[in-house]
Amino acid sequence: MTGTTKRTGGGVLPQKEKGFVSIRVRAPAGVLTAEQMEAVAAVSRRFGRGDVTLTLRLNAEVPWVRREDVPAAVEALEHAGLAVGSTGATVRSVVACKGTFCRHGIVDTQALARAIEACEGGRALPRKLKVAIAGCPNNCARVQFNDIGLMGEAYPAFDAAACSLCGACARVCREGGVAVVDEKVRFSADACIGCGDCIAVCPAGAVTAETEGVVVYLGGMAGRHVRTGVRAAGPLAPGDLPAFVHRTIDYFACHAEKGERFGEMMDRTGEEEVLSALTRPVPGRSSGEHGQSRSPDASRQ
């Protein structure tokens, strides 16, 4: 059975009803196999009241488990290849939109989430840290409201010689950045947000990705106190993201005070100091090897 057996600690949450808890089951990249879902349902029927809830971070929870039944319930879940966790001062489950198979997806969000989970999932930290991945600027994962937010972007280049002037790119552009005027395609770089829809829809292959990758936002959080993350790096190649995220979490582990979220650490130490430390080239590697591409604005000037 496909799944993870990685134990990360935690995962048992007290309910307001005395003597009952909910057990949180990690769903890597928000995906459980049909067999794993059946196993969660079986545990709920046996130890709970037959209910399974879904968390905002795409995990599953079995409520109404009696405290004395927790060891047996956790053992049954682990036997099915499932891991209990994603609570406390740790790296919480990575949220990924369905960009892997969504028609708007620019990057394989679920593969990237699994790669980050494999290295960082459940890691103990001064305070909880949340990572979210959006496959495109539609931003279904709300990445700017996570400690680390990743979003796919693709900026187009137009080949006038190959263009058939069908107007598909203009019709699909929701920002008004593309138009067919006087038998020519007019493109506004200022209006483009990097969704890549015009690239995907062109039947002649006349629109290609000039700049494509993943941008990084840092320091966001929601809840009682809202802070919007700042754009910190990118576009980066997807393959470079796990190392960048690891470096970022290492920095947080070393510099954050106990109980302090990433954005709060940035406010205390200075945003520019944090961004400079995380985006400067790694010694012995060129900027290209680090995966840093030209900024979207610079690439289209």
C-alpha positions as CSV (number, residue, x, y, z in Angstrom):
1,M,0.0,0.0,0.0
2,T,1.3,3.4,-0.9
3,G,1.9,5.8,1.9
4,T,4.3,7.1,4.5
5,T,5.2,5.5,7.8
6,K,7.2,8.5,9.0
7,R,6.3,9.3,12.6
8,T,6.5,13.0,13.4
9,G,5.0,13.1,16.9
10,G,1.8,14.8,18.0
11,G,-1.4,14.4,16.1
12,V,-3.7,13.8,19.1
13,L,-5.8,16.8,19.8
14,P,-8.0,17.2,22.9
15,Q,-11.7,17.9,22.2
16,K,-13.7,20.2,24.4
17,E,-15.7,17.1,25.4
18,K,-13.9,15.6,28.4
19,G,-12.2,12.2,27.7
20,F,-12.3,12.5,23.9
21,V,-9.7,13.4,21.3
22,S,-9.3,13.8,17.6
23,I,-6.5,11.9,15.8
24,R,-5.0,13.8,12.9
25,V,-3.7,11.8,9.9
26,R,-1.1,13.3,7.6
27,A,-2.1,13.3,3.9
28,P,1.1,14.0,2.0
29,A,0.4,16.6,-0.7
30,G,-3.2,16.3,0.3
31,V,-3.6,12.9,-1.2
32,L,-4.6,9.6,0.3
33,T,-5.1,6.4,-1.7
34,A,-8.5,4.7,-1.8
35,E,-7.1,2.0,0.5
36,Q,-5.8,4.5,3.0
37,M,-9.2,6.3,3.0
38,E,-10.9,3.0,3.7
39,A,-8.4,2.4,6.6
40,V,-9.2,5.8,8.1
41,A,-12.9,5.1,7.8
42,A,-12.4,1.7,9.5
43,V,-10.6,3.3,12.4
44,S,-13.4,5.9,12.7
45,R,-16.0,3.2,12.8
46,R,-14.1,1.1,15.4
47,F,-12.8,3.8,17.7
48,G,-14.9,6.9,16.9
49,R,-18.4,7.6,15.8
50,G,-18.0,6.9,12.1
51,D,-17.1,10.5,11.2
52,V,-14.0,11.8,9.4
53,T,-13.3,15.5,9.1
54,L,-10.9,17.3,6.7
55,T,-8.6,20.0,7.9
56,L,-7.8,23.2,6.1
57,R,-4.3,21.8,5.4
58,L,-5.8,18.8,3.6
59,N,-5.3,16.3,6.4
60,A,-7.9,13.9,7.8
61,E,-9.0,13.7,11.4
62,V,-10.9,11.0,13.3
63,P,-12.9,12.7,16.1
64,W,-14.6,11.2,19.1
65,V,-11.8,8.8,20.0
66,R,-11.6,7.9,23.7
67,R,-8.3,8.7,25.2
68,E,-7.8,5.1,26.3
69,D,-8.2,3.9,22.7
70,V,-5.6,6.2,21.2
71,P,-2.7,3.7,21.2
72,A,-4.8,1.0,19.4
73,A,-6.2,3.5,17.0
74,V,-2.8,4.9,16.1
75,E,-1.4,1.4,15.7
76,A,-4.2,0.6,13.2
77,L,-3.5,3.7,11.2
78,E,0.2,3.1,11.1
79,H,-0.4,-0.5,10.0
80,A,-2.2,0.9,7.0
81,G,0.8,3.0,6.1
82,L,-0.5,6.2,7.6
83,A,1.3,8.7,9.8
84,V,-0.3,10.6,12.7
85,G,1.0,14.2,13.3
86,S,1.1,17.7,11.9
87,T,0.6,19.4,15.2
88,G,2.7,21.5,17.6
89,A,5.8,23.5,17.0
90,T,6.8,21.6,13.9
91,V,6.9,21.9,10.1
92,R,3.2,21.3,9.4
93,S,1.8,19.3,6.5
94,V,2.7,21.0,3.2
95,V,-0.4,22.2,1.4
96,A,-0.5,21.8,-2.4
97,C,-3.2,22.7,-4.8
98,K,-4.1,20.3,-7.6
99,G,-1.7,22.0,-10.0
100,T,-0.2,18.5,-10.8
101,F,-3.2,17.7,-13.0
102,C,-5.1,21.1,-13.1
103,R,-5.2,22.6,-16.6
104,H,-3.8,25.8,-15.1
105,G,-0.9,24.1,-13.3
106,I,2.5,25.4,-14.3
107,V,4.4,23.2,-11.8
108,D,3.9,19.7,-10.4
109,T,2.7,20.9,-7.0
110,Q,2.2,17.5,-5.4
111,A,5.7,16.2,-6.4
112,L,7.2,19.4,-4.9
113,A,5.1,19.0,-1.7
114,R,6.2,15.4,-1.3
115,A,9.9,16.3,-1.8
116,I,9.6,19.0,0.9
117,E,7.7,16.7,3.2
118,A,10.3,14.0,2.9
119,C,13.0,16.3,4.2
120,E,11.2,18.7,6.5
121,G,7.9,17.2,7.5
122,G,7.4,17.2,11.3
123,R,10.7,18.9,12.0
124,A,10.8,20.4,15.5
125,L,11.1,24.2,15.5
126,P,10.7,27.2,17.8
127,R,7.2,27.5,16.6
128,K,5.0,26.0,13.9
129,L,5.9,26.6,10.3
130,K,3.5,26.3,7.4
131,V,4.3,25.8,3.7
132,A,1.9,26.1,0.8
133,I,2.3,25.6,-2.9
134,A,0.1,27.1,-5.7
135,G,0.6,25.8,-9.2
136,C,-0.2,29.2,-10.8
137,P,-1.2,32.8,-10.0
138,N,-4.8,31.7,-9.5
139,N,-3.3,31.0,-6.0
140,C,-5.9,28.6,-4.7
141,A,-3.5,27.7,-1.8
142,R,-3.3,31.4,-0.6
143,V,0.5,31.1,-0.5
144,Q,1.1,34.7,0.9
145,F,-0.6,33.7,4.1
146,N,1.9,30.9,4.9
147,D,5.3,31.2,6.5
148,I,6.8,29.9,3.2
149,G,4.6,30.3,0.1
150,L,5.6,28.9,-3.4
151,M,3.8,29.8,-6.6
152,G,4.3,28.8,-10.2
153,E,4.6,31.5,-12.8
154,A,5.2,31.5,-16.6
155,Y,5.7,34.7,-18.7
156,P,5.2,34.5,-22.4
157,A,7.3,35.3,-25.5
158,F,5.5,35.7,-28.8
159,D,6.8,34.5,-32.2
160,A,5.2,36.7,-34.8
161,A,6.3,34.5,-37.7
162,A,4.6,31.5,-36.3
163,C,1.4,33.3,-35.2
164,S,-1.8,32.5,-37.1
165,L,-3.6,35.5,-35.6
166,C,-6.4,33.1,-34.4
167,G,-6.8,35.3,-31.3
168,A,-6.9,32.4,-28.8
169,C,-4.3,34.1,-26.6
170,A,-6.3,37.3,-26.4
171,R,-9.6,35.5,-25.6
172,V,-8.0,33.5,-22.7
173,C,-6.2,36.4,-21.1
174,R,-8.2,37.7,-18.2
175,E,-5.9,40.6,-17.5
176,G,-6.3,42.3,-20.9
177,G,-2.6,41.9,-21.6
178,V,-3.0,40.4,-25.1
179,A,-4.9,41.7,-28.0
180,V,-4.9,41.3,-31.8
181,V,-4.8,44.7,-33.4
182,D,-4.2,45.6,-37.0
183,E,-3.2,42.0,-37.9
184,K,-0.6,41.9,-35.0
185,V,-0.6,40.5,-31.5
186,R,-0.1,43.3,-28.9
187,F,1.3,42.1,-25.5
188,S,1.4,44.3,-22.4
189,A,4.1,43.1,-20.0
190,D,2.8,45.4,-17.3
191,A,-0.6,43.7,-17.3
192,C,0.8,40.1,-17.4
193,I,0.7,38.2,-14.1
194,G,2.5,35.1,-15.3
195,C,-0.5,32.7,-15.4
196,G,0.8,31.0,-18.6
197,D,-2.8,30.5,-20.0
198,C,-1.8,32.1,-23.3
199,I,1.1,29.7,-23.7
200,A,-1.1,26.6,-23.1
201,V,-3.9,27.7,-25.4
202,C,-1.9,28.6,-28.5
203,P,-2.6,26.1,-31.2
204,A,0.3,27.2,-33.4
205,G,3.0,27.0,-30.7
206,A,3.7,30.7,-31.3
207,V,3.6,31.5,-27.6
208,T,6.3,30.0,-25.5
209,A,7.6,30.5,-21.9
210,E,10.3,33.1,-21.8
211,T,10.6,32.9,-18.0
212,E,9.1,30.0,-16.0
213,G,9.5,28.7,-12.5
214,V,8.4,29.1,-8.9
215,V,8.5,32.3,-6.8
216,V,8.9,32.3,-3.1
217,Y,6.9,34.4,-0.5
218,L,8.1,34.5,3.1
219,G,6.7,35.6,6.4
220,G,2.9,35.3,5.8
221,M,0.4,34.1,8.4
222,A,-3.3,34.1,8.9
223,G,-5.5,33.6,12.0
224,R,-5.8,36.1,14.8
225,H,-3.0,38.2,13.4
226,V,-2.7,38.5,9.6
227,R,0.6,39.2,7.9
228,T,1.0,39.1,4.1
229,G,4.2,37.4,3.0
230,V,6.7,39.3,0.9
231,R,8.0,38.1,-2.5
232,A,11.6,37.0,-1.6
233,A,13.0,35.0,-4.5
234,G,12.4,33.5,-7.9
235,P,11.5,32.4,-10.4
236,L,13.4,29.3,-9.2
237,A,13.6,26.0,-11.0
238,P,11.3,23.5,-9.2
239,G,14.3,21.2,-8.6
240,D,16.0,23.9,-6.6
241,L,13.0,24.5,-4.2
242,P,13.6,21.7,-1.7
243,A,17.1,23.0,-1.0
244,F,15.9,26.6,-0.8
245,V,13.2,25.6,1.6
246,H,15.6,23.6,3.7
247,R,18.0,26.6,3.9
248,T,15.0,28.9,4.9
249,I,13.9,26.5,7.6
250,D,17.4,26.2,8.9
251,Y,17.6,30.0,9.2
252,F,14.3,30.0,11.1
253,A,15.5,27.3,13.5
254,C,18.6,29.3,14.2
255,H,17.3,32.8,14.5
256,A,13.6,32.6,15.7
257,E,12.9,32.9,19.4
258,K,10.6,30.4,21.0
259,G,7.0,31.0,20.2
260,E,7.9,33.3,17.3
261,R,6.5,32.8,13.8
262,F,8.6,33.4,10.7
263,G,7.0,36.8,9.9
264,E,7.5,37.9,13.5
265,M,11.1,37.0,13.3
266,M,11.4,39.1,10.2
267,D,9.8,42.0,11.9
268,R,12.2,41.8,14.9
269,T,15.4,41.2,13.0
270,G,14.6,43.3,9.9
271,E,13.0,42.1,6.7
272,E,16.0,43.1,4.5
273,E,18.4,41.2,6.7
274,V,16.4,38.0,6.5
275,L,15.9,38.3,2.7
276,S,19.5,39.1,2.1
277,A,20.7,36.1,4.1
278,L,18.4,33.7,2.3
279,T,18.8,34.9,-1.3
280,R,22.6,35.6,-1.4
281,P,24.4,33.0,-3.5
282,V,25.7,29.9,-1.7
283,P,29.5,30.0,-1.5
284,G,31.1,28.1,-4.4
285,R,28.0,28.2,-6.6
286,S,27.1,30.6,-9.3
287,S,23.7,32.3,-9.3
288,G,22.7,30.1,-12.2
289,E,23.6,27.0,-10.2
290,H,21.5,28.3,-7.3
291,G,18.5,28.4,-9.6
292,Q,18.0,32.2,-9.5
293,S,16.6,33.4,-12.8
294,R,16.0,36.9,-14.1
295,S,13.1,38.7,-12.6
296,P,9.9,38.6,-14.7
297,D,10.0,42.3,-15.2
298,A,13.7,42.3,-16.3
299,S,13.1,39.4,-18.7
300,R,10.4,41.3,-20.6
301,Q,11.9,44.7,-20.9
